[in-house]
Every structure is written in structure tokens, then in C-alpha cells.
Amino acid sequence: MSHQRLSMLISGKVQGVFYRASAAEKASELGVTGYAKNLPDGRVELVAEGPQPALDSLRQWCNDGPPAADVDRVDATESPATGEFTSFETR
């Protein structure tokens, strides 16, 4: 199965609520590689690579996030995977 790359910008109350750590846990559970990091403007950037069904599940999870998060918006783009990641990490 070919891998894809999913890049997302998540807006709302997503910093200081364990969003990145929870996303990393979910991504690892799904077998997805990449990273999640806080941006200075209060959003979280998440880049993930893996099989399409796993990325679809991760995108769905990102719309809600962990219990303390309040997600307003998820802007997502897909592209071919680059293969640059070996695990999922928080930055």
C-alpha cells in the first residue's frame, strides 16, 4: 500500500491541553510517522505520513483532539510521502 503525506494546521484551544502528546500517541497507535509542533500563533502543525486509512483516522481524531482541547478548524492538505520520518515525535 502506498503512503501519503498529510499536513494539517489545527486552530482553537490546542496548546497547553496535551494536544501534541495525544496526537503522537494516536499516530503511533495507527503506525503513522511525522511530527506535531506548536506554532507561535497558537495553532498546532501536524505532518504525518502513512497509509491512507491511517491518515484518515488521524485526521478524524484531529477534529476533536484530546478531551481538554477545543478544536475550531483543521486545514489539511495531502501530497505524496517523502519517507523522511522514522517515527512520530513532538517538536
Biopython code that builds the backbone (N, CA, C, O; Angstrom):
import numpy as np
from Bio.PDB.StructureBuilder import StructureBuilder

atoms = [
    (1, "MET", "N", (0.846, -1.183, 0.000)),
    (1, "MET", "CA", (0.000, 0.000, 0.000)),
    (1, "MET", "C", (0.887, 1.240, 0.000)),
    (1, "MET", "O", (1.833, 1.328, 0.783)),
    (2, "SER", "N", (0.586, 2.195, -0.872)),
    (2, "SER", "CA", (1.417, 3.392, -0.954)),
    (2, "SER", "C", (1.103, 4.347, 0.198)),
    (2, "SER", "O", (-0.022, 4.415, 0.694)),
    (3, "HIS", "N", (2.120, 5.064, 0.594)),
    (3, "HIS", "CA", (1.971, 6.020, 1.685)),
    (3, "HIS", "C", (1.728, 7.408, 1.135)),
    (3, "HIS", "O", (2.176, 7.754, 0.042)),
    (4, "GLN", "N", (1.014, 8.192, 1.911)),
    (4, "GLN", "CA", (0.718, 9.576, 1.588)),
    (4, "GLN", "C", (1.226, 10.470, 2.712)),
    (4, "GLN", "O", (1.576, 9.995, 3.792)),
    (5, "ARG", "N", (1.259, 11.767, 2.442)),
    (5, "ARG", "CA", (1.647, 12.757, 3.446)),
    (5, "ARG", "C", (0.435, 13.639, 3.706)),
    (5, "ARG", "O", (-0.217, 14.101, 2.770)),
    (6, "LEU", "N", (0.137, 13.867, 4.969)),
    (6, "LEU", "CA", (-0.969, 14.710, 5.394)),
    (6, "LEU", "C", (-0.394, 15.834, 6.240)),
    (6, "LEU", "O", (0.233, 15.587, 7.270)),
    (7, "SER", "N", (-0.609, 17.067, 5.804)),
    (7, "SER", "CA", (-0.145, 18.241, 6.559)),
    (7, "SER", "C", (-1.378, 18.981, 7.061)),
    (7, "SER", "O", (-2.281, 19.303, 6.290)),
    (8, "MET", "N", (-1.401, 19.245, 8.366)),
    (8, "MET", "CA", (-2.568, 19.897, 8.960)),
    (8, "MET", "C", (-2.153, 21.063, 9.842)),
    (8, "MET", "O", (-1.119, 21.022, 10.509)),
    (9, "LEU", "N", (-2.979, 22.104, 9.833)),
    (9, "LEU", "CA", (-2.868, 23.212, 10.769)),
    (9, "LEU", "C", (-4.147, 23.196, 11.588)),
    (9, "LEU", "O", (-5.242, 23.348, 11.047)),
    (10, "ILE", "N", (-4.004, 23.011, 12.902)),
    (10, "ILE", "CA", (-5.155, 22.869, 13.782)),
    (10, "ILE", "C", (-5.291, 24.135, 14.606)),
    (10, "ILE", "O", (-4.348, 24.552, 15.278)),
    (11, "SER", "N", (-6.478, 24.752, 14.553)),
    (11, "SER", "CA", (-6.747, 26.007, 15.253)),
    (11, "SER", "C", (-7.745, 25.774, 16.376)),
    (11, "SER", "O", (-8.538, 24.833, 16.340)),
    (12, "GLY", "N", (-7.690, 26.649, 17.376)),
    (12, "GLY", "CA", (-8.594, 26.580, 18.518)),
    (12, "GLY", "C", (-7.782, 26.542, 19.797)),
    (12, "GLY", "O", (-6.641, 27.002, 19.838)),
    (13, "LYS", "N", (-8.379, 25.992, 20.835)),
    (13, "LYS", "CA", (-7.654, 25.815, 22.099)),
    (13, "LYS", "C", (-6.899, 24.490, 21.990)),
    (13, "LYS", "O", (-7.380, 23.446, 22.430)),
    (14, "VAL", "N", (-5.701, 24.557, 21.391)),
    (14, "VAL", "CA", (-4.955, 23.335, 21.102)),
    (14, "VAL", "C", (-3.537, 23.359, 21.687)),
    (14, "VAL", "O", (-2.775, 22.408, 21.510)),
    (15, "GLN", "N", (-3.189, 24.435, 22.375)),
    (15, "GLN", "CA", (-1.893, 24.471, 23.057)),
    (15, "GLN", "C", (-2.146, 24.473, 24.559)),
    (15, "GLN", "O", (-3.083, 25.107, 25.045)),
    (16, "GLY", "N", (-1.288, 23.749, 25.289)),
    (16, "GLY", "CA", (-1.447, 23.656, 26.734)),
    (16, "GLY", "C", (-2.524, 22.680, 27.165)),
    (16, "GLY", "O", (-2.954, 22.701, 28.318)),
    (17, "VAL", "N", (-2.966, 21.822, 26.252)),
    (17, "VAL", "CA", (-4.029, 20.851, 26.561)),
    (17, "VAL", "C", (-3.606, 19.429, 26.180)),
    (17, "VAL", "O", (-4.452, 18.552, 26.010)),
    (18, "PHE", "N", (-2.298, 19.207, 26.048)),
    (18, "PHE", "CA", (-1.729, 17.900, 25.695)),
    (18, "PHE", "C", (-2.120, 17.440, 24.290)),
    (18, "PHE", "O", (-2.181, 16.242, 24.013)),
    (19, "TYR", "N", (-2.386, 18.412, 23.402)),
    (19, "TYR", "CA", (-2.768, 18.057, 22.035)),
    (19, "TYR", "C", (-1.643, 17.315, 21.321)),
    (19, "TYR", "O", (-1.870, 16.259, 20.732)),
    (20, "ARG", "N", (-0.423, 17.870, 21.374)),
    (20, "ARG", "CA", (0.698, 17.236, 20.661)),
    (20, "ARG", "C", (1.001, 15.852, 21.206)),
    (20, "ARG", "O", (1.194, 14.913, 20.434)),
    (21, "ALA", "N", (1.045, 15.710, 22.518)),
    (21, "ALA", "CA", (1.343, 14.400, 23.118)),
    (21, "ALA", "C", (0.258, 13.387, 22.777)),
    (21, "ALA", "O", (0.554, 12.231, 22.474)),
    (22, "SER", "N", (-0.987, 13.818, 22.826)),
    (22, "SER", "CA", (-2.096, 12.917, 22.496)),
    (22, "SER", "C", (-2.079, 12.555, 21.017)),
    (22, "SER", "O", (-2.373, 11.417, 20.650)),
    (23, "ALA", "N", (-1.734, 13.524, 20.163)),
    (23, "ALA", "CA", (-1.645, 13.256, 18.723)),
    (23, "ALA", "C", (-0.523, 12.260, 18.441)),
    (23, "ALA", "O", (-0.677, 11.371, 17.604)),
    (24, "ALA", "N", (0.603, 12.408, 19.136)),
    (24, "ALA", "CA", (1.727, 11.489, 18.948)),
    (24, "ALA", "C", (1.334, 10.077, 19.368)),
    (24, "ALA", "O", (1.700, 9.102, 18.713)),
    (25, "GLU", "N", (0.591, 9.977, 20.454)),
    (25, "GLU", "CA", (0.129, 8.667, 20.925)),
    (25, "GLU", "C", (-0.812, 8.028, 19.897)),
    (25, "GLU", "O", (-0.695, 6.840, 19.594)),
    (26, "LYS", "N", (-1.743, 8.823, 19.365)),
    (26, "LYS", "CA", (-2.689, 8.318, 18.372)),
    (26, "LYS", "C", (-1.954, 7.930, 17.090)),
    (26, "LYS", "O", (-2.242, 6.886, 16.503)),
    (27, "ALA", "N", (-1.008, 8.761, 16.653)),
    (27, "ALA", "CA", (-0.254, 8.476, 15.430)),
    (27, "ALA", "C", (0.543, 7.184, 15.571)),
    (27, "ALA", "O", (0.577, 6.368, 14.650)),
    (28, "SER", "N", (1.180, 6.998, 16.716)),
    (28, "SER", "CA", (1.948, 5.773, 16.945)),
    (28, "SER", "C", (1.043, 4.549, 16.941)),
    (28, "SER", "O", (1.396, 3.498, 16.406)),
    (29, "GLU", "N", (-0.123, 4.704, 17.545)),
    (29, "GLU", "CA", (-1.127, 3.632, 17.580)),
    (29, "GLU", "C", (-1.536, 3.240, 16.146)),
    (29, "GLU", "O", (-1.786, 2.068, 15.862)),
    (30, "LEU", "N", (-1.599, 4.231, 15.259)),
    (30, "LEU", "CA", (-2.013, 3.997, 13.871)),
    (30, "LEU", "C", (-0.852, 3.608, 12.957)),
    (30, "LEU", "O", (-1.070, 3.269, 11.794)),
    (31, "GLY", "N", (0.383, 3.653, 13.475)),
    (31, "GLY", "CA", (1.542, 3.305, 12.667)),
    (31, "GLY", "C", (1.958, 4.409, 11.702)),
    (31, "GLY", "O", (2.511, 4.136, 10.636)),
    (32, "VAL", "N", (1.691, 5.656, 12.079)),
    (32, "VAL", "CA", (1.975, 6.819, 11.247)),
    (32, "VAL", "C", (3.242, 7.506, 11.751)),
    (32, "VAL", "O", (3.490, 7.537, 12.956)),
    (33, "THR", "N", (4.040, 8.053, 10.845)),
    (33, "THR", "CA", (5.249, 8.788, 11.218)),
    (33, "THR", "C", (5.053, 10.276, 10.944)),
    (33, "THR", "O", (4.158, 10.662, 10.192)),
    (34, "GLY", "N", (5.899, 11.115, 11.564)),
    (34, "GLY", "CA", (5.824, 12.555, 11.333)),
    (34, "GLY", "C", (6.074, 13.326, 12.604)),
    (34, "GLY", "O", (6.866, 12.906, 13.448)),
    (35, "TYR", "N", (5.391, 14.470, 12.747)),
    (35, "TYR", "CA", (5.592, 15.303, 13.932)),
    (35, "TYR", "C", (4.385, 16.204, 14.178)),
    (35, "TYR", "O", (3.555, 16.429, 13.297)),
    (36, "ALA", "N", (4.322, 16.706, 15.400)),
    (36, "ALA", "CA", (3.357, 17.739, 15.782)),
    (36, "ALA", "C", (4.130, 18.802, 16.547)),
    (36, "ALA", "O", (4.937, 18.482, 17.419)),
    (37, "LYS", "N", (3.883, 20.066, 16.221)),
    (37, "LYS", "CA", (4.569, 21.131, 16.946)),
    (37, "LYS", "C", (3.659, 22.330, 17.121)),
    (37, "LYS", "O", (2.780, 22.588, 16.299)),
    (38, "ASN", "N", (3.883, 23.064, 18.212)),
    (38, "ASN", "CA", (3.163, 24.297, 18.472)),
    (38, "ASN", "C", (3.719, 25.397, 17.580)),
    (38, "ASN", "O", (4.925, 25.463, 17.340)),
    (39, "LEU", "N", (2.843, 26.249, 17.096)),
    (39, "LEU", "CA", (3.247, 27.408, 16.314)),
    (39, "LEU", "C", (3.073, 28.667, 17.167)),
    (39, "LEU", "O", (2.237, 28.690, 18.071)),
    (40, "PRO", "N", (3.848, 29.707, 16.889)),
    (40, "PRO", "CA", (3.763, 30.938, 17.692)),
    (40, "PRO", "C", (2.375, 31.580, 17.686)),
    (40, "PRO", "O", (2.034, 32.299, 18.626)),
    (41, "ASP", "N", (1.568, 31.338, 16.652)),
    (41, "ASP", "CA", (0.240, 31.959, 16.569)),
    (41, "ASP", "C", (-0.845, 31.179, 17.315)),
    (41, "ASP", "O", (-2.023, 31.528, 17.236)),
    (42, "GLY", "N", (-0.452, 30.119, 18.041)),
    (42, "GLY", "CA", (-1.408, 29.365, 18.846)),
    (42, "GLY", "C", (-1.942, 28.113, 18.184)),
    (42, "GLY", "O", (-2.657, 27.337, 18.818)),
    (43, "ARG", "N", (-1.608, 27.900, 16.912)),
    (43, "ARG", "CA", (-2.051, 26.684, 16.225)),
    (43, "ARG", "C", (-1.050, 25.554, 16.456)),
    (43, "ARG", "O", (0.056, 25.772, 16.949)),
    (44, "VAL", "N", (-1.465, 24.350, 16.090)),
    (44, "VAL", "CA", (-0.577, 23.190, 16.077)),
    (44, "VAL", "C", (-0.404, 22.768, 14.627)),
    (44, "VAL", "O", (-1.373, 22.652, 13.878)),
    (45, "GLU", "N", (0.855, 22.538, 14.243)),
    (45, "GLU", "CA", (1.159, 21.994, 12.918)),
    (45, "GLU", "C", (1.404, 20.507, 13.091)),
    (45, "GLU", "O", (2.181, 20.096, 13.953)),
    (46, "LEU", "N", (0.741, 19.700, 12.271)),
    (46, "LEU", "CA", (0.918, 18.260, 12.331)),
    (46, "LEU", "C", (1.183, 17.762, 10.912)),
    (46, "LEU", "O", (0.401, 18.017, 9.996)),
    (47, "VAL", "N", (2.285, 17.057, 10.746)),
    (47, "VAL", "CA", (2.642, 16.457, 9.462)),
    (47, "VAL", "C", (2.771, 14.956, 9.704)),
    (47, "VAL", "O", (3.508, 14.527, 10.592)),
    (48, "ALA", "N", (2.056, 14.164, 8.915)),
    (48, "ALA", "CA", (2.063, 12.718, 9.113)),
    (48, "ALA", "C", (2.181, 12.003, 7.774)),
    (48, "ALA", "O", (1.672, 12.469, 6.754)),
    (49, "GLU", "N", (2.859, 10.868, 7.799)),
    (49, "GLU", "CA", (2.965, 10.015, 6.619)),
    (49, "GLU", "C", (2.577, 8.595, 6.988)),
    (49, "GLU", "O", (2.917, 8.099, 8.062)),
    (50, "GLY", "N", (1.859, 7.951, 6.079)),
    (50, "GLY", "CA", (1.446, 6.580, 6.310)),
    (50, "GLY", "C", (0.403, 6.169, 5.294)),
    (50, "GLY", "O", (0.122, 6.916, 4.357)),
    (51, "PRO", "N", (-0.180, 4.987, 5.467)),
    (51, "PRO", "CA", (-1.225, 4.520, 4.565)),
    (51, "PRO", "C", (-2.480, 5.390, 4.686)),
    (51, "PRO", "O", (-2.779, 5.905, 5.763)),
    (52, "GLN", "N", (-3.197, 5.549, 3.603)),
    (52, "GLN", "CA", (-4.371, 6.433, 3.577)),
    (52, "GLN", "C", (-5.386, 6.145, 4.686)),
    (52, "GLN", "O", (-5.859, 7.092, 5.314)),
    (53, "PRO", "N", (-5.745, 4.884, 4.958)),
    (53, "PRO", "CA", (-6.732, 4.649, 6.028)),
    (53, "PRO", "C", (-6.259, 5.166, 7.389)),
    (53, "PRO", "O", (-7.064, 5.688, 8.161)),
    (54, "ALA", "N", (-4.967, 5.028, 7.691)),
    (54, "ALA", "CA", (-4.431, 5.516, 8.962)),
    (54, "ALA", "C", (-4.464, 7.040, 8.999)),
    (54, "ALA", "O", (-4.788, 7.628, 10.030)),
    (55, "LEU", "N", (-4.131, 7.679, 7.885)),
    (55, "LEU", "CA", (-4.166, 9.146, 7.835)),
    (55, "LEU", "C", (-5.594, 9.658, 7.976)),
    (55, "LEU", "O", (-5.827, 10.677, 8.628)),
    (56, "ASP", "N", (-6.549, 8.960, 7.371)),
    (56, "ASP", "CA", (-7.956, 9.344, 7.502)),
    (56, "ASP", "C", (-8.392, 9.260, 8.965)),
    (56, "ASP", "O", (-9.104, 10.140, 9.449)),
    (57, "SER", "N", (-7.974, 8.217, 9.665)),
    (57, "SER", "CA", (-8.309, 8.070, 11.088)),
    (57, "SER", "C", (-7.671, 9.177, 11.918)),
    (57, "SER", "O", (-8.299, 9.725, 12.823)),
    (58, "LEU", "N", (-6.413, 9.504, 11.602)),
    (58, "LEU", "CA", (-5.727, 10.572, 12.338)),
    (58, "LEU", "C", (-6.408, 11.915, 12.085)),
    (58, "LEU", "O", (-6.591, 12.704, 13.012)),
    (59, "ARG", "N", (-6.780, 12.173, 10.846)),
    (59, "ARG", "CA", (-7.459, 13.444, 10.533)),
    (59, "ARG", "C", (-8.779, 13.542, 11.305)),
    (59, "ARG", "O", (-9.115, 14.596, 11.845)),
    (60, "GLN", "N", (-9.510, 12.447, 11.349)),
    (60, "GLN", "CA", (-10.772, 12.436, 12.088)),
    (60, "GLN", "C", (-10.525, 12.717, 13.573)),
    (60, "GLN", "O", (-11.260, 13.488, 14.191)),
    (61, "TRP", "N", (-9.488, 12.090, 14.146)),
    (61, "TRP", "CA", (-9.149, 12.320, 15.551)),
    (61, "TRP", "C", (-8.785, 13.787, 15.776)),
    (61, "TRP", "O", (-9.171, 14.368, 16.790)),
    (62, "CYS", "N", (-8.050, 14.392, 14.843)),
    (62, "CYS", "CA", (-7.591, 15.779, 14.996)),
    (62, "CYS", "C", (-8.744, 16.772, 15.048)),
    (62, "CYS", "O", (-8.596, 17.859, 15.607)),
    (63, "ASN", "N", (-9.880, 16.420, 14.479)),
    (63, "ASN", "CA", (-11.042, 17.310, 14.533)),
    (63, "ASN", "C", (-11.583, 17.467, 15.954)),
    (63, "ASN", "O", (-12.247, 18.459, 16.256)),
    (64, "ASP", "N", (-11.308, 16.507, 16.817)),
    (64, "ASP", "CA", (-11.735, 16.576, 18.220)),
    (64, "ASP", "C", (-10.554, 16.793, 19.154)),
    (64, "ASP", "O", (-10.619, 17.619, 20.064)),
    (65, "GLY", "N", (-9.481, 16.053, 18.928)),
    (65, "GLY", "CA", (-8.308, 16.141, 19.796)),
    (65, "GLY", "C", (-8.574, 15.532, 21.151)),
    (65, "GLY", "O", (-9.568, 14.831, 21.339)),
    (66, "PRO", "N", (-7.679, 15.799, 22.110)),
    (66, "PRO", "CA", (-7.863, 15.260, 23.459)),
    (66, "PRO", "C", (-9.013, 15.979, 24.171)),
    (66, "PRO", "O", (-9.479, 17.018, 23.705)),
    (67, "PRO", "N", (-9.469, 15.426, 25.299)),
    (67, "PRO", "CA", (-10.641, 15.979, 25.989)),
    (67, "PRO", "C", (-10.561, 17.472, 26.325)),
    (67, "PRO", "O", (-11.579, 18.160, 26.246)),
    (68, "ALA", "N", (-9.396, 17.991, 26.693)),
    (68, "ALA", "CA", (-9.285, 19.396, 27.103)),
    (68, "ALA", "C", (-9.200, 20.366, 25.923)),
    (68, "ALA", "O", (-9.285, 21.580, 26.112)),
    (69, "ALA", "N", (-9.036, 19.844, 24.720)),
    (69, "ALA", "CA", (-8.912, 20.706, 23.532)),
    (69, "ALA", "C", (-10.275, 21.186, 23.057)),
    (69, "ALA", "O", (-11.297, 20.547, 23.308)),
    (70, "ASP", "N", (-10.274, 22.316, 22.371)),
    (70, "ASP", "CA", (-11.469, 22.840, 21.717)),
    (70, "ASP", "C", (-11.049, 23.236, 20.305)),
    (70, "ASP", "O", (-10.612, 24.363, 20.069)),
    (71, "VAL", "N", (-11.187, 22.297, 19.372)),
    (71, "VAL", "CA", (-10.729, 22.495, 18.003)),
    (71, "VAL", "C", (-11.758, 23.305, 17.219)),
    (71, "VAL", "O", (-12.925, 22.925, 17.125)),
    (72, "ASP", "N", (-11.305, 24.433, 16.658)),
    (72, "ASP", "CA", (-12.178, 25.271, 15.838)),
    (72, "ASP", "C", (-12.103, 24.892, 14.369)),
    (72, "ASP", "O", (-13.106, 24.917, 13.657)),
    (73, "ARG", "N", (-10.888, 24.538, 13.917)),
    (73, "ARG", "CA", (-10.690, 24.329, 12.482)),
    (73, "ARG", "C", (-9.468, 23.454, 12.232)),
    (73, "ARG", "O", (-8.472, 23.539, 12.952)),
    (74, "VAL", "N", (-9.554, 22.614, 11.205)),
    (74, "VAL", "CA", (-8.419, 21.813, 10.741)),
    (74, "VAL", "C", (-8.271, 22.053, 9.238)),
    (74, "VAL", "O", (-9.139, 21.680, 8.449)),
    (75, "ASP", "N", (-7.164, 22.678, 8.858)),
    (75, "ASP", "CA", (-6.850, 22.872, 7.445)),
    (75, "ASP", "C", (-5.871, 21.779, 7.046)),
    (75, "ASP", "O", (-4.782, 21.682, 7.611)),
    (76, "ALA", "N", (-6.253, 20.956, 6.075)),
    (76, "ALA", "CA", (-5.432, 19.800, 5.707)),
    (76, "ALA", "C", (-5.121, 19.795, 4.218)),
    (76, "ALA", "O", (-5.952, 20.156, 3.385)),
    (77, "THR", "N", (-3.897, 19.374, 3.910)),
    (77, "THR", "CA", (-3.502, 19.155, 2.518)),
    (77, "THR", "C", (-2.795, 17.811, 2.442)),
    (77, "THR", "O", (-2.119, 17.395, 3.383)),
    (78, "GLU", "N", (-2.963, 17.142, 1.311)),
    (78, "GLU", "CA", (-2.301, 15.857, 1.101)),
    (78, "GLU", "C", (-1.325, 15.953, -0.057)),
    (78, "GLU", "O", (-1.535, 16.709, -1.006)),
    (79, "SER", "N", (-0.269, 15.184, 0.035)),
    (79, "SER", "CA", (0.742, 15.126, -1.016)),
    (79, "SER", "C", (1.420, 13.764, -0.935)),
    (79, "SER", "O", (1.174, 13.010, 0.007)),
    (80, "PRO", "N", (2.269, 13.436, -1.905)),
    (80, "PRO", "CA", (2.986, 12.162, -1.824)),
    (80, "PRO", "C", (3.935, 12.139, -0.617)),
    (80, "PRO", "O", (4.509, 13.166, -0.258)),
    (81, "ALA", "N", (4.092, 10.992, -0.010)),
    (81, "ALA", "CA", (5.006, 10.843, 1.128)),
    (81, "ALA", "C", (6.445, 11.043, 0.665)),
    (81, "ALA", "O", (6.805, 10.704, -0.462)),
    (82, "THR", "N", (7.263, 11.603, 1.562)),
    (82, "THR", "CA", (8.681, 11.800, 1.266)),
    (82, "THR", "C", (9.548, 10.713, 1.898)),
    (82, "THR", "O", (10.681, 10.492, 1.472)),
    (83, "GLY", "N", (9.004, 10.029, 2.927)),
    (83, "GLY", "CA", (9.768, 8.979, 3.603)),
    (83, "GLY", "C", (10.826, 9.514, 4.545)),
    (83, "GLY", "O", (11.724, 8.773, 4.944)),
    (84, "GLU", "N", (10.741, 10.802, 4.917)),
    (84, "GLU", "CA", (11.784, 11.411, 5.753)),
    (84, "GLU", "C", (11.667, 11.079, 7.243)),
    (84, "GLU", "O", (12.606, 11.339, 7.996)),
    (85, "PHE", "N", (10.553, 10.517, 7.684)),
    (85, "PHE", "CA", (10.348, 10.244, 9.109)),
    (85, "PHE", "C", (10.488, 8.762, 9.426)),
    (85, "PHE", "O", (10.139, 7.905, 8.614)),
    (86, "THR", "N", (11.001, 8.472, 10.614)),
    (86, "THR", "CA", (11.099, 7.087, 11.056)),
    (86, "THR", "C", (10.190, 6.803, 12.250)),
    (86, "THR", "O", (9.969, 5.648, 12.613)),
    (87, "SER", "N", (9.663, 7.876, 12.858)),
    (87, "SER", "CA", (8.753, 7.755, 13.990)),
    (87, "SER", "C", (7.884, 9.006, 14.035)),
    (87, "SER", "O", (8.005, 9.878, 13.174)),
    (88, "PHE", "N", (7.013, 9.099, 15.029)),
    (88, "PHE", "CA", (6.221, 10.309, 15.214)),
    (88, "PHE", "C", (6.722, 10.993, 16.465)),
    (88, "PHE", "O", (6.847, 10.362, 17.514)),
    (89, "GLU", "N", (7.008, 12.273, 16.363)),
    (89, "GLU", "CA", (7.579, 12.999, 17.506)),
    (89, "GLU", "C", (6.872, 14.332, 17.733)),
    (89, "GLU", "O", (6.216, 14.865, 16.838)),
    (90, "THR", "N", (7.018, 14.850, 18.931)),
    (90, "THR", "CA", (6.562, 16.194, 19.220)),
    (90, "THR", "C", (7.775, 17.107, 19.151)),
    (90, "THR", "O", (8.868, 16.749, 19.591)),
    (91, "ARG", "N", (7.569, 18.264, 18.604)),
    (91, "ARG", "CA", (8.659, 19.236, 18.452)),
    (91, "ARG", "C", (8.350, 20.484, 19.228)),
    (91, "ARG", "O", (9.146, 21.423, 19.228)),
]
sb = StructureBuilder()
sb.init_structure("model")
sb.init_model(0)
sb.init_chain("A")
sb.init_seg("    ")
for serial, (resi, resn, name, xyz) in enumerate(atoms, 1):
    if name == "N":
        sb.init_residue(resn, " ", resi, " ")
    sb.init_atom(name, np.array(xyz, "f"), 0.0, 1.0, " ", f" {name:<3s}", serial, name[0])
structure = sb.get_structure()
